[in-house]
């Protein structure tokens, strides 16, 4: 019976701490958030000196680029991404700070690349405009790919990881997508897009591994993933000038 109080305290901690971090603190942070009006009281050009409430894009928004729709080979690569089930293990979303610690773990993925992690910001619906389906993902069994274009060194490195992941990293649990690659004979010299296959990965003599059109489209799509467009003030709550000042 002496251990009963300790058991009750441990049980309360197991349920109380998650409730504090995942429910109470987010609620306390968000309950006082106020909407930002998308209006401005200024002199209307058609009304002379009379002041009127004008609905318009503020000057700070003139440099904001509207997200372009995924098109061309990147669009095809997105379809391959969907067909191969990549969203089952990879996410494309950076969680807000009150939900996770994504923006603060800039070392994540550093051991896999030579480029390092860029400054990140939480994802918003603005980042997925122009996409038929937002590849937010289901589980983060593999690294998040929201900013994969910054982390992956080159297309050849990505192709080799897709073709034979355990030849690159023995501990990797990434599935083998060798079906997206072809083994062709070397005619005079290796093709420019041939994979730099390591010596430990044996292939038939006189053969080379080259990516198919689907593999090239998939690589182009992944390398183009950069969620870095500036956000409108209606989403971020900060003008472009304030963002530049905070970055200095």
Secondary structure as UniProt FT lines:
FT   HELIX           2..19
FT   HELIX           20..24
FT   HELIX           25..30
FT   TURN            31..32
FT   STRAND          40..43
FT   TURN            45..46
FT   TURN            48..49
FT   STRAND          51..54
FT   HELIX           59..61
FT   TURN            62..63
FT   HELIX           72..83
FT   TURN            84..85
FT   HELIX           86..88
FT   TURN            97..99
FT   HELIX           102..104
FT   TURN            106..109
FT   HELIX           110..112
FT   HELIX           125..128
FT   TURN            129..130
FT   TURN            146..147
FT   HELIX           148..151
FT   HELIX           155..163
FT   HELIX           165..168
FT   TURN            170..171
FT   HELIX           178..180
FT   STRAND          181..185
FT   TURN            192..193
FT   TURN            199..200
FT   TURN            205..206
FT   STRAND          207..211
FT   HELIX           213..223
FT   HELIX           233..236
FT   HELIX           240..247
//
